């Protein structure tokens, strides 16, 4: 099972959005830096930069050259996770200009998809809902604004331009241009 997961993980990394792959690692990091207010000390920027590096190193064809990069990535990933409380594995399909606004308690499932220009705040969890389906993860559209403490569980889709309220627990698909709040989350506004 572990071998299947690792193989699937490598395939997931290689099929990241073609838009993001058109940019070099340096261009992606510059864009993320600007999205984070040109402040390299922000934990969210550091987490995203480590993620970008993790994805980039998987593109190195030679396993001999990739091995030291993988060791460096794992060290940086653990530093971000343990120091800032942000779990953002390289297998996440992360869009452009994603902003992790604050630190602490942010857990993102390795198979999640996060669209361009999303904002994720502290205490957010994007995870699977059932232990029997460990690879199911949420898919966020573009410009999704996730409030502090929100939890999004299962193989669900969140449309473009959605606002998810603080501490909401999202268990079902949310259509585009909506606002969802509550436990379980209900749509309160649809434009």
N, C-alpha and C positions, 0 to 999 in steps of 0.2 A: 504494500500500500504506500509506504514512504517513497519508494522509487517512482511510483506513478505520480505522486504529488510533486516530487522534485522535477520530473519530466514535464508535467503540466505547468509548473511554475516557470520553467525556462521558456515554454511556448507562450505563456501569458506575457512575459517580459518582451518577447520578440514581436508581439502584435500590438504594442502600445500605439496610440493614435499616430497616424502618419504625420499629422501636423506637428506634433512635438518632436518626432524623429527628424524633421527637416531642419531643426535648429541644432547647432552644436551644443555640447555640454556647457561651454562658456556662455553662449547666447541664452540658454535656458536659465542659468544661474543669474545672469544680469537682469533678465526679465522678472524673475522671482524677487530679486533684491529690490527692484523698483516697486513691485507690487507690495512689498513689506515696508514701504516708506524709506527706502535707501538706508536701512539700519541693519548692518550685518550682525549686530549683537542680539537681535530678536531670536528667541528659541524656535519660533515657527519657521523663520527663514533658514535657520541651521538645519532643522529637520527636513525641510524640502530640499535643500542643497545636498544633504547626505543621500536622500532618496534618488535625486537625479544622478549622483555619482554611482550609486548602486546599479541603476538601470544602464548607465553608460558602460560600466565595467563588464556587464554581461555581453556587450557587443564585441569585446576583445576576443578574437577567434582562437588564439593560441592559449590553451589551458595553462601552459607554463608561465606566460605573461599575466594571465588573469588571476592566478593563485595569490600573488602578493597583494593585488588590488582587492581581492575578496577578503583577505585578512584585514586590510585597512578598512574596508567597508564595514565589516562586522564589528570592529572596534569602535568606529564612529557611530554606527547604529546603536550599539549598547550604551555609548556615552550619552547620546541624545535621549534614549529611552530612560536610562537611570537618572540622569541629571534633570531633565525637563518633563518627564512623564508623557512623552509623545511617541507612540508606536506607529511608525509609518514604514512598513516593509517595502523593499524595492519592487515587489510583485504587484503592488497597487497600480492600477492604470490611472495615473495622475495627469490631469489636464494642465493647460498653461495658466500661469498667474494665480495659482491657488494660494490663498492666504490662510495660514494657521495663526489666528489672531492672538491667542494667549497660550500659556503652557499648562500642563498638569491634567492627568486623567484622560488623555486623548488616545483612544484605541481604534485603529482602523484595520479591518480584516484584510488579509493579503490578497483577496480576490475582488476587493471593492473597485468600483470605477467612480472617479470623481471628475466631473467636467471642468471646462475652462472657467476661470473667474469665480470659483466658489470660495466661500468664507466659512471656516470651521473654528469654533470657539472652544474654550476649556470644558472639560468633562464630557465631551462628545464620544459616543461609541457607534461605530459602523460595524456590525457583526452578524454572525449567523444566528438563526433562531432555534434550530433543532440540532441536537448532537448527531442524529442519523444523517444529516446533510451538511457535513463540515465545510464544503466548498461553496455553499450558497452565500452570497454577499450582496449588499445593496449597490445600486447604480444611481449615481447622482447626475442630473443633467447639468447644463451650463447655468452659471450665475445663481446657484443655490446658496441661500444664506441659512446656515445651521446655528441655532441659538445655543447658548451655554447649557450644558447638561443634557442635551437631546440624545436620545437613543434611537437608532434606526436598525431594525433587525430583519434578516431574511433576504430572500431573493426577490427584492422589490425594486421598482423604478420610481425615482423622483424626477418629475419633469423639469424643464427649464424655467428659470425665474420663480422658483418656489421659495417661500420663507417658512422655516420650521421654527416654531416658538421654543423658548427656553424650557427645558425639562420635558419636552414632548416625547412620547414613546410611539414611534411610527412603525406600524406592522403591516400596512397595506400600501399599494401604489398611490402616489399623489400626482394628480394631473398638473400640467404646466400652468404657470401664472396663478398659483394658489397660495394660501397661507394655512398651515396646519398647526394646531395647538392641542394640548391635553394628553391624558392618559386613558385609553389609547387615543392617538391623535385623530382629530376630526377636522375636516376642511371648514374654515369659518369664512373664507373670502375667496371668490374666484372672479378674476377680471374678465 
